[in-house]
Amino acid sequence: MKTFLFCVLSIQLCLAQNPNFIPQTIDNQVSIGYGLAIGDVDGDKRPDILLADQKQFVWYRNGDWKRFVMIENLTFRDNVCIAARDIDGDGKVEVAVGANWNPAETNDPIKSGSVHYLIRPADPTQKWEAVELHHEVTIHRMKWVKAKNKYQLVVVPLHGLGNRNGVGAGVKIWAYEVPKNVKSEWKRNLIDSTMHLTHNFEVKEEKTTTYLTIGGKEGLRTYQYTSKWEKAGKEHKNMMIGELKYAEVNKNGYFATVQPMHGNKLVWVSDNREPQVLNENLNQGHALALADFLKLGRPQIAVGWREPNKDKKVGIQFYIPDATFTQWTEHIIDDNTMACEDMQCADMDGDGRLDIIAAGRASKNLIIYWNK
């Protein structure tokens, strides 16, 4: 009897530690799928999907997954990023977007970069109104960040003004304060202007302090906000970072990273040990998720890439660590159907488990991978 119970428990443990993500294609006609955000658009208390597509900013309604165009042809060039979060407590997200994507143009702000706040209509399924804000060249990523009980829009370009191949002026990283009248001027605070080729960033919010970690040519650099933005914490140098996600376990900080920018390596970085390479067979790694999908008490990694690798495949792979984060098991979530441009994770069906949402570039698709 004891042997039988041991076998049953062993099987249950194995099943609990093996991912089971069931894909559902939400849209198979995505143009590029530059950026994703998750949030409640219509106030029904269910998370919706927002997408920065090539010429349209759209959202997909949770349940029937109907696609609604918020705004289109905002600038002459492509859209590139989107930020969505409920910042006024009404249960519906506020939305900011970045467009005029022209990464090769670093000299002329008219020809490169734009930042807009979108004013929602009474019916969010109708077209939204754009308010143009200050921008730098090559605007690339943005997020709503809670700093000292107020929300700021943090915007990160790819290059600095006049920058060539990561050489020259640093990237100006701005935090925008939301005014009462969103059509009036938005006050800006400069977070930093010394980094180069800043590809993405991660946010950690605590009661009294907000931390912002930016990945780029200089590696990983962290800033904190108590009453103003200032440099903080340990820098991780001698590495070029594309994507990054942060997790804290037993008061130790960990980063999942893609190296270099648009790189081939998935690298686990911690504050107290040498970086650990988990995969060197990505091709233009461009998306990460780091969360406890399997409820193991420690985070797992999902990584996506957008060009065929050495096996001539695109996809998403999943990594599960042991309790010491020294041994990892690898699993395939998507085998050659998702040329991943961006990825988010959220509990989309309210079952208490985090699902994966991914947008494909060459594959032109949007898929939810349901965590079952």
N, C-alpha and C positions, 0 to 999 in steps of 0.2 A: 504493500500500500504506500509506504514511504517512497519507494522507487517511482511508483506511478505519479505521485504528487510532485516529486522532483522533476520528472519529465514534463508534466503539464506546465509547471512554473517556468521551466527552461524554454519551452516553446512560446509561452506568453511573453517572456522577456525578449526573445529573439524577434517576435512579431512587433513588439513595442518599439524595438530599436531599428526596424527596417522601414524606410519611408514608403508610403503608398499614395502617390499623387495622381489623381485622375484628371486628364486634360479635357477642357471644354473650350472650343474655339468660339470666341465672342464676335470676332470680326476677321474675315479673311481678305479684306480689301483695304488694309492699312497702306498708306503711301510710304511712310518711312517709320513713324512711331518713335520720334526723337525722345520724348519724355513722358513719364507717368506720374500721377498723383492719385491718392485715395482719400475720399471724404464724402460726407453726406451733402449732396447738392440740393436735393428737393425737400429735406426736412422730414423724411419718413423714418428716421433713425436706423437706416441701413446704409452701409458704405457704398458709394458709387465709384466708378472708374473715370478719371479724367486723363485725357491724352493730348499731348502736343504733337499733332501730325504735321505733315509737310506744309500745308497751306491752311489748315483748319485747327482750331482748338475745339475739342469735342468732349462730351461726357456720355457715359453709358449707364442707364438706369438699372439699379440692382433689381433682379427678378426677371424681367423680360429682356434686359440688356439692350433695349432700344437705344440707338445712337442719336444724340442731339448736337447740332452745331452751335457752339457758343458765339464764335466770331470767325471769319475767314478772310483771307487776303489782307491781313493786318498790315504787312509791309510787302515790299517788292520781292524780298527774298524769303527763305524758309523760316518757319518757326523753329524753336529749339528747346524750350524748357517751360515748366509750369509748376506753380506752387499753390496748394489748396489746404486751408485750415480754418476752422471756426475760431475767429479771433474776437468776436463780440458776444459770444455766448448765446446766440439765438438758435443754435442747433444746425446751422447751415454754413457751408464753407465760404470764406472769402477767397478770391482767386487772383493771382498775379501771373503774368506770362512774360517770356522773353522771345524775341524774334529778330528778323533782319540778320540771319545767321550767315556770316561771311568771314570765316576764320583766317583766310589769307590776307584780308585787308585790316591792317593794324594802324593805319595813319589817318584815315578819314572817318570820323564818327557818323557822318551822314550815310556812308555806305556800309557801315558795320555796326551791328548791335542795336537793340531797343529793349526798353522795359515798360510794361503797361500794367495798370490795375484795371480789372474788369468789374464794371458795375452791373450787378444782377438785375434783371427785370422782375416784375411781379411774378411772372411765369417763367421759371428757369429753363423751360424747353424752348423759349424764344431767344432771339439774338441778344447778346450782352453788349454793353457800351464800353469802349476802351478809353482809358485816361493815360496819356503818355507821360512817363517820368524821365528823370535824368538817366543817361546810360553811358557806359564806357564801350570801347570797341570790343568785339567778340564776346558779348554776354553769352554765358554758357550754362550756368546752374543757379538756382534760387530756391530758398526755403523760408517759410514763416518761422520765426524763432521767438520763444517767450523769454524775455530778459527783464527781471525785476518787475514782475506782474504786468508788463506791457509787451505787446508784440511788435517785432521789427521784421522787415523783409530784408534778408541777407542775400546779396547778389554777387556772384563770382564770375568774372570773365575768364577766358582761356589765356589771353595774352594781355600785356600792357601796351600802352600807346606807343607805336613805332617799334614794337618788339619784333625781332626776326629770329625764328628758330630757338626761342627761349633765351635770347640774348638782348639786353637793352632795358628799357623801363620795366619796373615791376607791375604786377597786376593790382589795380585799385579795387579793393574789396569793401563795398559799402553796406551799411545797415541803414535802411530807410525807416523813419518813424511815421506812423499812420496819422495824418491830421484828421480833425473832426470833419472837415469838408475835403473829401478825397480829390476834388478837382483843384484844390489850392496846392501850394508848393509843399513838397514832402521834405522835411529836414533830414539831412544825411550825416552819419558818423562814419569816419574812415577807420576800418578795422586794421588794415595793413596795406602796404604798397611795396613790399620787398620780395614777394615770391614770384616765381615764373612758371608758366605752363601749369596753371592750377586747374585740375580737371574736375574734381568733385570734393565735397566736404560732408562732415558728419556733425550732428548736434547732440549734446547731452545736457538735459535741463534738470537742475536741482532747485531746492527751495530758495536759496539765497544767491546761487551762482549758476550761470549758464556757460557751458564750454563748447567751443567751436574748433574742430580739428580739420585742417585743410590739407589735401594731398596735392603734390605737384613736383616740379623739378627738384626742389630742395628736400623732398621727403615728406614727413608728417610734421606739421607744426600746429600747436594748440593755442587758442586765445580764450580768455575768460571775461565774463561781464558780471561785475558786482554793481558798480555805479558808472563804469565806462569800460570800453573794450581795451584789453591789454594782453600782452604775451604771458603765457603760463605753461607750467609743466615741462615734461621732458620732450625734447625733439628727437625724432628718429631720422637720422641723416643717411647719406650714402645710398639712397634708393630713390628711384623715380616712381611716383605713385600715380596711377590712373584712378581706379575706383577704391573706395574704402568704406568699411562699416565697423562700428565700435560695439563692444560688449564688456561688461564688468562682471567678474565672477570672484567671489570671496575677496573683494576689495582690490583685485588685480585687474588691470586694464588690458584688453586684447583688441587687435585690429585684424580683420580679414581685408586683404588688399590684392589688387591686380597690379602687377609690375611688368615692364614699365608702363607708361601711358599707352593704351590700346595694345597691351602686351600679351605675352604668352604664358605668364606665370601667375598662379594663385599662391600667395605667400601669407602665412600666419605670423603676425608680429605681436610681441608682448613687451611689457615694460621691464621684464626681469630675465629674459633669455634671448638667445640668438634667433633671428627669423627662420622660419621653417617653410620650405617650398613644398606645397602639396600637389601641384600640377604644373607641368611645363609644356602642355600640349593644347593650350588655348590658341586661338588666332583672333586677335583684336578682342580680348576680354573687355567687356563693356558693361557688366551688370553684376551686382552682388546683393545678397540678402544674408543677414546674420541674426538668427533668432532661435528660440527653443521650440522648434516645430513639433518635436516628438515628446516634449515634456519630460526630458531627462534630467532637468536641473542644470543644464549647461547648453550653450548655443551650438547650433549646427550651421553650416555654410551652404548656400546655393550660389553657383557662379554660372554666368551665361556668356557666350561669345558670339560674334556676328559674322565671321568668315570661316570657311571650311578649314579644319585643322589638318594635321598630318594624316589622320584617318579619313580625310575628305568629308568631314561631318561638322555641322553646327549643333548647338544644343545647350542643355543645362545639366550640370552635374551637382551632386549633393555629397557633403562630407560630414561624417559623424566622428567626434573625438571621444577618446576614453576620458576618464576622470582627470588625468594629468595633462591633457592636451598634447601628448607626445605621439600617440598612435591614432591614426585616422582610417576609417573605412570609406570607400568611394561607391557611390550609387548613381545610376543614370536616371534623371527625371525626364529629360526630353532627348530623344535620339534622332537628331537630324530634321526636325520640323520647325525649330525656333532659332532664327538667326538673331540672337538677342541683342537689342539695342538698349533696353532699360527694363528694370525689374523692381517690383515692390512686394511687400508681404503684409497681409491683413486678414482678419477673420471675416470673410465675406458672407458667410451664411449663419453666423451666430452659434456655431456648435462648440466654441471654445478652442478651436484649433486654427492655427495660422495657415492661410493658403498663399500660394505664389501667383502673382500676376505679372505677365511678361509681354513685351511688345517686340515684334520682329522687324528688322530692316529689310534685308533681301527676301525674307520669307513673307513679308507683308501681312502679318497676322497679329492678333491679340488673343492671348490664351489665359484662362484661369486654370491653375493646377490645384484641384480640390484635394485638401489633406484629409485622407480617409484612414 
